Amino acid sequence: MPLRLSSPTPPTETRAPQRLQSRAYTELRRLIVTGEFPPGSFLSERQLALHLGMSKTPVHVALERLESEGFVTISAQQGIVVRGLSVDDIVDHYELREAVESWVVRKLAGNLNPQQREQLQVNLQQQQRALENRDLIQLMHLDEQMHFLLCSYLNNREITSTMERLRDKIHQVILRVTHHDRNRPAESTAEHVQIIQAVIQGEPERAAQLMTEHLEAGKRRILNPERFT
């Protein structure tokens, strides 16, 4: 009698838990990154499960993943705490971005195609409109988008991967800078205009210097907030 291979596990038995874990992870990460769960918040698996409409198991798996990425701390003493950016985190973040993004604009200066120039100019126009409408959420989104657009134009997979990995940290940093200095969004938008002008006009050293100064200004707002209050 020929051997019968066992049939594969029905997809619903394996995929359903994975989908729940993915949904729990995505939603919890969003709540942390957007500041709805601010640094220092205490989280409860039971309450999170109720909020998400699922059991504690996928929430537990999601929290373990978030801990490995540095978004929460889980300990027997304190429980689950949303982790803020430390001074070292902030310095490391900005040092990496200054190295990468100043090099990017230096390479791009004078080498954009018409479509890329148009994309950046439209982004700047949208930033100005969001600033005039005091839509800080949209402005933060456009801020991130501008930096990602510049990095994407080089078609360097390592740079793109690095920026993707930093995406949520970039959002957290922009959110924190805006919280510390309400004048910063207008200043930042003006700096964006200068950076893009230098790139479009083919001024590599000026573009790199402006990008470095732009990122340094954001870092100072976080590390020395009392200077800007």
C-alpha beads as a LAMMPS data file, in Angstrom:
LAMMPS data file: protein, C-alpha beads

229 atoms
228 bonds

1 atom types
1 bond types

-500.0 500.0 xlo xhi
-500.0 500.0 ylo yhi
-500.0 500.0 zlo zhi

Masses

1 110.0

Atoms # bond

1 1 1 0.000 0.000 0.000
2 1 1 1.588 3.327 -0.986
3 1 1 2.528 5.713 1.752
4 1 1 0.277 8.709 2.144
5 1 1 1.915 12.014 2.896
6 1 1 0.266 13.907 5.694
7 1 1 -1.637 16.898 4.409
8 1 1 -0.236 20.318 5.332
9 1 1 -1.635 22.101 8.330
10 1 1 -4.647 24.137 7.284
11 1 1 -3.568 27.735 6.748
12 1 1 -6.063 29.037 9.269
13 1 1 -4.321 27.111 12.055
14 1 1 -0.911 28.655 11.429
15 1 1 -1.672 31.977 9.820
16 1 1 -4.341 33.223 12.201
17 1 1 -1.949 33.518 15.199
18 1 1 0.696 35.118 12.977
19 1 1 -1.800 37.648 11.677
20 1 1 -2.836 38.531 15.224
21 1 1 0.786 38.889 16.322
22 1 1 1.526 41.091 13.327
23 1 1 -1.541 43.235 13.952
24 1 1 -0.698 43.593 17.646
25 1 1 2.899 44.533 16.840
26 1 1 1.939 47.058 14.149
27 1 1 -0.690 48.768 16.284
28 1 1 1.400 48.888 19.483
29 1 1 4.407 50.223 17.598
30 1 1 2.209 52.909 16.019
31 1 1 0.845 53.948 19.411
32 1 1 4.377 54.289 20.783
33 1 1 5.887 56.059 17.773
34 1 1 3.066 58.611 17.515
35 1 1 3.345 59.429 21.214
36 1 1 -0.088 58.084 22.153
37 1 1 1.841 55.839 24.537
38 1 1 4.496 58.371 25.651
39 1 1 7.855 57.429 27.201
40 1 1 7.459 56.255 30.778
41 1 1 3.957 54.860 30.256
42 1 1 3.203 51.596 32.036
43 1 1 1.491 48.993 29.874
44 1 1 -0.600 45.995 30.838
45 1 1 -0.876 42.920 28.634
46 1 1 -4.444 42.392 29.792
47 1 1 -5.527 45.961 29.051
48 1 1 -3.729 45.963 25.698
49 1 1 -5.422 42.688 24.753
50 1 1 -8.806 44.188 25.601
51 1 1 -7.983 47.327 23.621
52 1 1 -6.963 45.297 20.564
53 1 1 -9.766 42.741 20.921
54 1 1 -7.545 39.679 21.142
55 1 1 -6.017 37.299 23.673
56 1 1 -2.867 38.107 25.645
57 1 1 -0.686 35.655 23.666
58 1 1 -0.221 37.712 20.465
59 1 1 0.171 40.852 22.591
60 1 1 2.908 39.145 24.619
61 1 1 4.755 38.120 21.430
62 1 1 4.419 41.650 20.025
63 1 1 5.776 43.202 23.222
64 1 1 8.788 40.888 23.194
65 1 1 9.555 42.022 19.649
66 1 1 9.146 45.671 20.624
67 1 1 11.518 45.118 23.532
68 1 1 14.157 43.676 21.181
69 1 1 13.839 46.838 19.062
70 1 1 14.214 49.151 22.050
71 1 1 10.669 50.504 22.211
72 1 1 9.720 49.007 25.595
73 1 1 11.430 47.574 28.652
74 1 1 10.020 44.461 30.303
75 1 1 11.139 43.599 33.811
76 1 1 9.803 41.613 36.751
77 1 1 10.102 44.674 38.995
78 1 1 8.521 47.409 36.868
79 1 1 6.507 45.433 34.350
80 1 1 6.188 46.858 30.842
81 1 1 7.371 50.450 30.375
82 1 1 7.532 52.479 27.172
83 1 1 11.166 53.365 26.643
84 1 1 12.122 56.905 25.695
85 1 1 15.148 57.917 23.667
86 1 1 18.198 58.217 25.897
87 1 1 20.895 60.842 25.376
88 1 1 23.109 58.166 23.824
89 1 1 20.262 57.073 21.515
90 1 1 19.780 60.656 20.324
91 1 1 23.481 61.317 19.770
92 1 1 23.930 58.007 17.920
93 1 1 20.847 58.699 15.811
94 1 1 22.002 62.138 14.720
95 1 1 25.606 61.109 14.120
96 1 1 24.448 58.359 11.782
97 1 1 22.022 60.615 9.924
98 1 1 24.561 63.432 9.580
99 1 1 27.096 61.030 8.070
100 1 1 24.593 59.468 5.676
101 1 1 22.435 62.431 4.667
102 1 1 25.201 64.991 4.220
103 1 1 26.962 62.495 1.933
104 1 1 23.705 61.867 0.062
105 1 1 23.026 65.529 -0.761
106 1 1 26.669 66.034 -1.718
107 1 1 26.364 63.223 -4.268
108 1 1 22.958 64.382 -5.515
109 1 1 23.820 68.059 -5.993
110 1 1 23.439 68.947 -9.656
111 1 1 22.447 65.399 -10.599
112 1 1 18.680 65.332 -10.093
113 1 1 16.437 64.555 -13.028
114 1 1 13.370 66.739 -13.768
115 1 1 10.951 64.352 -12.066
116 1 1 13.039 64.298 -8.871
117 1 1 13.304 68.078 -8.816
118 1 1 9.548 68.359 -9.226
119 1 1 8.888 65.857 -6.421
120 1 1 11.048 67.836 -4.018
121 1 1 9.535 71.171 -4.997
122 1 1 6.000 69.785 -4.538
123 1 1 7.027 68.453 -1.134
124 1 1 8.334 71.887 -0.111
125 1 1 5.119 73.546 -1.268
126 1 1 3.095 71.061 0.776
127 1 1 5.304 71.701 3.804
128 1 1 4.665 75.422 3.542
129 1 1 0.932 74.849 3.218
130 1 1 0.891 72.528 6.244
131 1 1 2.874 75.101 8.228
132 1 1 0.418 77.861 7.313
133 1 1 -2.474 75.593 8.336
134 1 1 -0.673 74.662 11.562
135 1 1 -1.067 71.005 10.634
136 1 1 1.966 69.697 12.508
137 1 1 1.103 66.040 11.931
138 1 1 1.106 66.534 8.166
139 1 1 4.221 68.690 8.405
140 1 1 6.082 65.958 10.281
141 1 1 5.042 63.436 7.648
142 1 1 6.291 65.691 4.845
143 1 1 9.536 66.330 6.751
144 1 1 10.212 62.589 6.919
145 1 1 9.181 62.179 3.283
146 1 1 11.652 64.803 2.077
147 1 1 14.579 63.110 3.808
148 1 1 13.534 59.708 2.453
149 1 1 13.100 61.050 -1.064
150 1 1 16.638 62.408 -1.105
151 1 1 18.100 59.118 0.108
152 1 1 16.023 57.075 -2.340
153 1 1 17.355 58.969 -5.366
154 1 1 20.799 57.375 -5.089
155 1 1 19.361 53.865 -5.580
156 1 1 21.724 52.623 -2.888
157 1 1 20.034 49.682 -1.170
158 1 1 22.147 49.937 1.974
159 1 1 21.272 53.598 2.467
160 1 1 17.594 52.936 1.766
161 1 1 17.613 50.038 4.228
162 1 1 19.289 52.200 6.881
163 1 1 16.707 54.944 6.482
164 1 1 13.847 52.444 6.596
165 1 1 15.266 51.036 9.821
166 1 1 15.429 54.550 11.263
167 1 1 11.938 55.536 10.067
168 1 1 10.132 55.241 13.411
169 1 1 13.040 56.726 15.345
170 1 1 13.042 59.694 12.941
171 1 1 9.349 60.215 13.655
172 1 1 9.972 60.055 17.403
173 1 1 12.817 62.548 17.122
174 1 1 10.778 65.029 15.051
175 1 1 7.901 64.690 17.507
176 1 1 10.218 65.383 20.424
177 1 1 11.874 68.363 18.753
178 1 1 8.468 69.890 17.996
179 1 1 7.381 69.350 21.590
180 1 1 10.449 71.170 22.943
181 1 1 10.340 74.145 20.584
182 1 1 7.158 75.259 18.832
183 1 1 9.189 77.654 16.667
184 1 1 11.266 74.821 15.259
185 1 1 8.807 73.659 12.529
186 1 1 8.984 77.040 10.768
187 1 1 12.770 77.153 11.069
188 1 1 13.080 73.570 9.883
189 1 1 10.894 74.220 6.839
190 1 1 13.046 77.210 5.863
191 1 1 16.169 75.048 6.239
192 1 1 14.614 72.414 3.985
193 1 1 14.137 75.042 1.283
194 1 1 17.812 76.035 1.465
195 1 1 18.994 72.420 1.341
196 1 1 16.891 71.578 -1.704
197 1 1 17.927 74.789 -3.470
198 1 1 21.589 73.889 -2.973
199 1 1 21.000 70.369 -4.308
200 1 1 19.073 71.596 -7.365
201 1 1 21.592 74.375 -8.101
202 1 1 24.505 71.916 -7.970
203 1 1 26.292 73.141 -4.837
204 1 1 27.504 69.897 -3.166
205 1 1 29.542 71.350 -0.296
206 1 1 26.900 73.910 0.596
207 1 1 24.173 71.253 0.493
208 1 1 26.180 68.969 2.781
209 1 1 26.922 71.791 5.218
210 1 1 23.284 72.896 5.314
211 1 1 22.127 69.321 5.963
212 1 1 24.609 68.937 8.815
213 1 1 23.533 72.246 10.359
214 1 1 19.871 71.281 9.951
215 1 1 20.313 67.997 11.822
216 1 1 22.536 69.602 14.459
217 1 1 19.827 72.193 15.139
218 1 1 17.318 69.425 15.812
219 1 1 19.732 67.630 18.106
220 1 1 20.354 70.770 20.150
221 1 1 16.601 71.210 20.691
222 1 1 16.420 67.786 22.325
223 1 1 19.658 67.806 24.314
224 1 1 19.330 71.417 25.542
225 1 1 15.583 72.153 25.558
226 1 1 15.891 74.869 28.229
227 1 1 17.724 77.063 25.712
228 1 1 14.679 77.151 23.481
229 1 1 11.827 77.591 25.972

Bonds

1 1 1 2
2 1 2 3
3 1 3 4
4 1 4 5
5 1 5 6
6 1 6 7
7 1 7 8
8 1 8 9
9 1 9 10
10 1 10 11
11 1 11 12
12 1 12 13
13 1 13 14
14 1 14 15
15 1 15 16
16 1 16 17
17 1 17 18
18 1 18 19
19 1 19 20
20 1 20 21
21 1 21 22
22 1 22 23
23 1 23 24
24 1 24 25
25 1 25 26
26 1 26 27
27 1 27 28
28 1 28 29
29 1 29 30
30 1 30 31
31 1 31 32
32 1 32 33
33 1 33 34
34 1 34 35
35 1 35 36
36 1 36 37
37 1 37 38
38 1 38 39
39 1 39 40
40 1 40 41
41 1 41 42
42 1 42 43
43 1 43 44
44 1 44 45
45 1 45 46
46 1 46 47
47 1 47 48
48 1 48 49
49 1 49 50
50 1 50 51
51 1 51 52
52 1 52 53
53 1 53 54
54 1 54 55
55 1 55 56
56 1 56 57
57 1 57 58
58 1 58 59
59 1 59 60
60 1 60 61
61 1 61 62
62 1 62 63
63 1 63 64
64 1 64 65
65 1 65 66
66 1 66 67
67 1 67 68
68 1 68 69
69 1 69 70
70 1 70 71
71 1 71 72
72 1 72 73
73 1 73 74
74 1 74 75
75 1 75 76
76 1 76 77
77 1 77 78
78 1 78 79
79 1 79 80
80 1 80 81
81 1 81 82
82 1 82 83
83 1 83 84
84 1 84 85
85 1 85 86
86 1 86 87
87 1 87 88
88 1 88 89
89 1 89 90
90 1 90 91
91 1 91 92
92 1 92 93
93 1 93 94
94 1 94 95
95 1 95 96
96 1 96 97
97 1 97 98
98 1 98 99
99 1 99 100
100 1 100 101
101 1 101 102
102 1 102 103
103 1 103 104
104 1 104 105
105 1 105 106
106 1 106 107
107 1 107 108
108 1 108 109
109 1 109 110
110 1 110 111
111 1 111 112
112 1 112 113
113 1 113 114
114 1 114 115
115 1 115 116
116 1 116 117
117 1 117 118
118 1 118 119
119 1 119 120
120 1 120 121
121 1 121 122
122 1 122 123
123 1 123 124
124 1 124 125
125 1 125 126
126 1 126 127
127 1 127 128
128 1 128 129
129 1 129 130
130 1 130 131
131 1 131 132
132 1 132 133
133 1 133 134
134 1 134 135
135 1 135 136
136 1 136 137
137 1 137 138
138 1 138 139
139 1 139 140
140 1 140 141
141 1 141 142
142 1 142 143
143 1 143 144
144 1 144 145
145 1 145 146
146 1 146 147
147 1 147 148
148 1 148 149
149 1 149 150
150 1 150 151
151 1 151 152
152 1 152 153
153 1 153 154
154 1 154 155
155 1 155 156
156 1 156 157
157 1 157 158
158 1 158 159
159 1 159 160
160 1 160 161
161 1 161 162
162 1 162 163
163 1 163 164
164 1 164 165
165 1 165 166
166 1 166 167
167 1 167 168
168 1 168 169
169 1 169 170
170 1 170 171
171 1 171 172
172 1 172 173
173 1 173 174
174 1 174 175
175 1 175 176
176 1 176 177
177 1 177 178
178 1 178 179
179 1 179 180
180 1 180 181
181 1 181 182
182 1 182 183
183 1 183 184
184 1 184 185
185 1 185 186
186 1 186 187
187 1 187 188
188 1 188 189
189 1 189 190
190 1 190 191
191 1 191 192
192 1 192 193
193 1 193 194
194 1 194 195
195 1 195 196
196 1 196 197
197 1 197 198
198 1 198 199
199 1 199 200
200 1 200 201
201 1 201 202
202 1 202 203
203 1 203 204
204 1 204 205
205 1 205 206
206 1 206 207
207 1 207 208
208 1 208 209
209 1 209 210
210 1 210 211
211 1 211 212
212 1 212 213
213 1 213 214
214 1 214 215
215 1 215 216
216 1 216 217
217 1 217 218
218 1 218 219
219 1 219 220
220 1 220 221
221 1 221 222
222 1 222 223
223 1 223 224
224 1 224 225
225 1 225 226
226 1 226 227
227 1 227 228
228 1 228 229
